[in-house]
Amino acid sequence: MKIGISCYPTYGGSGVVATELGKNLAMLGHEIHFISYALPHRLNGFHENIFFHEVVTTEYPLFEYPPYALALSTKMADIALKEELDLLHVHYAIPHALSAYLARDMIKEQRSLPVITTLHGTDITLVGADPSFMRITQHSINQSDAVTAVSEYLRQETLRTFQPSVPIHVIHNFIRENPSQKAACRKIRERLAPDGEPILVHLSNFRPVKRVLDTVEIAARVREKMPVRLVLIGDGPDRALAERRATELGISDDVIFLGKQDDVYYLLALGDIFLMPSNTESFGLAALEAMTCGLPCITSNAGGLPEVNIHGETGFHADVGDVEAMSDYAIRMLSDDGLRKTLSENARAHALNNFHSDHIIPQYVRLYEDVLSKNRELALESENS
């Protein structure tokens, strides 16, 4: 198949999933065309069967803001015709689903172009639910040939908020097992924790919803009981606040900010426990990536996180903002090597057995095939009528 993929190319879950999906599909022999305003964050290096098409917006005095959604729809239509795409798979409803709908309509006399939309979270729970975008988000969902959500939680939120007229299929986020790099990890760990201190890890885009300040509070409470290091991967608006809070709590020397990183698996493997105290998560991809590396998780119980992190089996979860409970769980794990080892093994097994790309990618392929088959049937019915 020839598949067009549009996503946000920035450091965030929807772009990561879209990029990794494209890379996995390309390895299976499908031809993938990414269409976005910049090269996706994880699409570095050469990948066979993958092509990138940049969307360029032109500024005119008449436009207060460059009309990216319109430029994107035009580019989608152009690439669909030039590359003879079989379908478009767009990630995050606003504006990608709308742009795909317009592109499909623009070229309908020349080429059939089914649209699959994957909902990732804030496009439904925050942006799409805003009165300014609610009706257009609902319309874009209903005009898609198929719609997926990354968790059962998000499916239920979509049904509650938008009452869509099309079914919402759950296809979870996924991971791919990476080669072990234990020797290199050991060297870096020795630098980050020279006295053998346990390492707590957090990975996010440091937006307020991620509650990165809570991770600092948890580390400080654990630090009262035992030596510990907190390694923070990523960057964003709350980084400065987190740095200041670490200083206020007197643990700045034990908190290490690594900034944005490409090889997150490599760095996650350095840790002992992964922290994700978010206000909400549609799924919790970073937690899943950590579990793949054998890290038990301490998360909030919000959104789709309980579908990923099983309480008492792969880690623990607590109410949003309950840093006391989360720090108690961390102390409990760090004080009991047997418990931490069991949770670590369970976390890795749960991730690989339920969310490996080998299980998830075929679900997307089947969905594509079903959509294309129905599209052909409708075309035949139209010709015969």
N, C-alpha and C positions, 0 to 999 in steps of 0.2 A: 504493500500500500504506500501511497504518497500522502503524507500527513502534514498539515500545517499546524504549528503550535504557537499560540500567543500567551505571554505571561509578563508579569513584572520582572525585570531583570535584576532587581535589587536583592539585598541580603534579607530574605524572609522565606517563610515556609512554602508559600504558593509557588514562588519562582524556583525554589530548590526542587520541589516535587515535579514540576513541569519539566525542568531540565533533566532530572534523573530519569523521568519517564521517556523523554526523547532519546536519551543515550541508550537506554535499555532496548527500546524499539529499534534503534539503528543497529544494535548488535544482533538483532533477530533478522536483519536484512531489509527492514522497512526504510523508506527514504523520508527524512524528517527535515522540515523547513521551519526554522524559528523566525517569527516575525515580531519585532519589538523595537523600541527606541534605542536600545543598547544591547550589547552582548550579554546574555544571562550570566549571572555571577559564577555559576559552576560549569559553564561551557568554556573551559580553558583548554588550550591545546587543540590538536587536530583530531577530529572524530570522523571516521568513514561513514558515509551516508547521511551526514548532517550538514545543513547549509543555513546560513544566517542572512536575513534580509532586514536592513535597518529602515525604520520609519523616520522620515525627516519631516519636521514641521517648519513651515515658513512663517515668519512674523511679518504682519502688516499693521500699519497704524490703526486700521479699523478694528483689529482684534485686540482686546485687552489681554486675553490669554490665548496662546497657540491652540488651535482646535485639533488636539492629538487624536481624539476618537474618530474624527472624520478622515484624517490622514491615514490612520491605521486601517479603517475600512477600505479605503482606496487601495492601499498596499496589499491587503488581503485579497481583494478582487484581482489585482494585477498578477500576483504570484499564483493564485489559483488557476488562472488562465494560462499563464506562461509555463508553469511547471506541471500543469494538468493534475492538480491535487484531487485526491479522492474525498477528503473531508478536512474540516478545521476542528481542532480541539483547543478550546480556550479555557484559561485558568484565571479565576477570579471574575465575578460577574461584571463589575464596573471597571473600565468601559468595554472589556473584551467581548462579552457576549453580545452587547448591542452592536459593536463594530462588525462582528461576524454576521449578525443578522442582516445588516445593511449590505455587506459584501455579497452575501448569498443572493439577496434580492437584486442587486445591481447586475449580476451576470446570469440570472436564471434562464434567460433565453439562449445563452451560449453553453452553460455547463451547470450540472447539478452539483451543489456544494453543501452536503449535510454539516450541521454544526453540533458538536458535543461540548457542553459546558460543565466544568468541574467547579463546585463551590468549595471554598477553603475556610471560611470562618467570618472574618470581619466584613467581608462583602455582603454577608447576610445579617449578622448580628449587630453591626455598627453602621457601616456606610450605606448598605442597601436598605436598612430599616429607617434611615433618615428620611423625613417627609420629602426632602428635595429630590431624592432618588428612588423612593419606594415604588412608584408606579412604573418607572422605566425598568427597574430591576425585575419586577414581576413580569413585565411584558417580555423582557429578554429571556427569562427562564422559560416562559410558556412557548416562545417561538423556537426554542432549541429542539433539535431532533432527539436528543437524549441529555439527561442531566444526572450528574453524580455528586455525591457529598462524601467527604473524607471520614465521616464517622456517623454513627446512628444518632448521636446527640445533634449534630448539625442537620441531619435529615429532619429530625423532629422540629428543630428551630425554624427550618425553611417552611415546613408544612404549617406551623403555627403562625408565622409572620406573613407569608405570602399566599397561602392556600393555592398552590400551583395547580394548573389543569393537566400537567404532565407528571408521570411518576418520577420519583427521586431514588436513584440507585446508590447504595453505599458501596464504595470501593475505597478501602483504607489506604492510607499512606504506607510506604514501604521502605525497606532498606536492602542493601546488598552487602554481603559479608566481604570485608576487606582483608588482605593478607596481614598476618601478625607482624608487628614491628617492635617486639618486646625489647630488643637490645637498645634500639635508639630511644624508645620511651623511657627506659631505665636511666639513661644518661640525662635526659631532660628533667626527669623527676628528681634526680639527685641535685640538679641545679635549683629547681623550684622549692624543694623541701630537703635541704642538705642534712638535716638531722633526722630524716625518716618520718617527718610528720605526716599524718593522714591528709589527703587532699579532697576538699569539696569542690565540685565543678558546677558552673552555670554557663549556659550558652543561650544567647538570645540577641534580639536587635535593640535591647535596652529601652524599649518603649514603656510608658507607665503601666500598661496592662501586664507586663512581665514581672513587676514588683521586685526589681533587682535590689532595691534597698532592703527588702526582707531577707534576701540571701546574705547581705552583710550583717543584719541583725542576728540571723541564725548562726553565722560563723562566730560572731562575738560571744554568743551564749555558750557555744561549744568550747570556745577558747577559754572560758572561765573554768572549765573542767579538765581540759587536756590541750596539749599543743595541736594546732591544726592550721592548714593553709587553705585559702579560698582562691581558686583560679577562675577568672571571669573571661569568657570568650565572646567576642562581639563588640558592638559599639552602638551608640545611639543617644537620644536626648537625656537619658537619666544617668549617663556615665559620670558626669561631673558631680551630681548629687551623691552617687554611690561613693566616689572618691572622698568627698567631704565627710560623709557619714562614717566611713572607715577611720578617718582621722579623729573625728569626735569620739568614737568608741575606743580609740587607742590601739587599733589593730591594723593600721595602714601598712606596717611592715609585713603582715601576714596575708595581705590581699594583693593579688597579682592580676593586673589587667593586660590581657594579651591582644586586645583589639580584634578587628575582623581577620578571620583566617580561612584559608581554602580547605586545608586538610583537617576537618573537624574530628574525624574518626581517630586520627593519629593523636590528637590532643585530648580527646575525651578518654582515651585509653590510659592516660596518666593518672586519672582520678580514682577515688575509692567510693564516693557517693555523688550522685547527681541531684541538684536542687532545681525545682521548677515550681515556685510558689505563686503562679500566675493568677490574676483575677479571673481569667477564663482562657481556655484553649479549645479550639474546635477539634483538635486531635492531640497534639503534643509531639511533633516530629523530633525535636531535639531530645526529648526523653527516650524515644524509641532508638535513636542513634546511640545514645549513651548505654541503653540496655544491650544493644548489639555488642558493645565493648565490655560487657560484663559488669556494668555499674548498676547497683540497686538504686532506686529513685525515691526521693522524698518530694512529693508534689502536693498541690492543692487538690481538692476533690471536685474542681469546677469543670464544666463543659465535658469534653470527650476524654479527659485525662484518666478517669477510672476505667475506660475501655482499654487503655494502654498499660497503665501501672496498676497491677492488681494488689490491693491492700493486704499486707501480711504474706504475700507470695513473691512479688518482684520488688517490693519496697513498701512504703507506707504513704498514705495521704491524710491530710487534715483540712479543716475549713480554711478558706481564704483569710489570710492575715494572722492565723494562729501560729506565730513564730515560736511560741513556747513549746507547743506540741511537736512542731517540726524539728526544733533543736533537740528535744528529748529523744525523738526517734534517731537522730544522727548520733547522739551520745550512746544510745543503746546499741546501735550497730557497730560503732567504733570500739565499744567496750567488750564486744562478743565476737571474736573472730569466726566462730562456728556459724553464728547467725548470719554475719555478713557474707561468708562464703556460700551458704545455702541460697541466700537472696540473690547473690551475684550469678550463680549457676541458673537459678530459676529465671532471672531477668533475661539472660542471654538465650536460654532455650525458648522462652515465650516469644521473644522478638523474632528469632529465626524460624520457629515453627509456624507462626501465625502471620508475620508481616514481611517475609522475605519476598524479594522481587519475583522469584520463580513462582510464587503463588499469586501475586497481585497483578503483574503485567498481563498474564493470560486473560484476566477478567476484563481488562481494557480492550484487548484484541477481540475478544468475543463480542463486546459491546459494539466496537467498530463494525464488525462483520454483520451483526444484527441490524444496525442502522443502515448500512449499505444495501443489505438484502431487502429491507422494507422499502428503501428508496427506489430500488429497481422495480419492485412489484408495483409501486404507485405509478411509476413511469409507464409500465406496460399497460396498466389499467387506463391511464390517461390516453395512451395511443389507441387503445381498442374501443374507447367510448366515443 
